[in-house]
Amino acid sequence: MVILGGLTALAALYSLNSPGERDTLSEGSHAVLGVLLFISPWVMGFADLTGLAWTAWIAGVVTAVSGLLALPQISSRMHRPAASH
């Protein structure tokens, strides 16, 4: 849980630090990390620890949804025609 949270924070800091560079990869990694956070209680065997499991599920859903919602915006921005001078 701590490692996935740290990786999610690093991915978010990278996204904030370098906007426009590899946006699709960055937001896709947020979605993947969110899914990993969501399934971690079952995979790592702490689903019976209610508080920790709910934290992982909520953080996973929020992270995955925010990553997935950002992907269409990035895709539309990347496929716009270039501005002419």
Secondary structure, 3 states (H helix, E strand, C coil): CHHHHHHHHHHHHHHHHCCCCCHHHHHHHHHHHHHHHHHHHHHHCCCCCHHHHHHHHHHHHHHHHHHHHHHHHHHHHHCCCCCCC
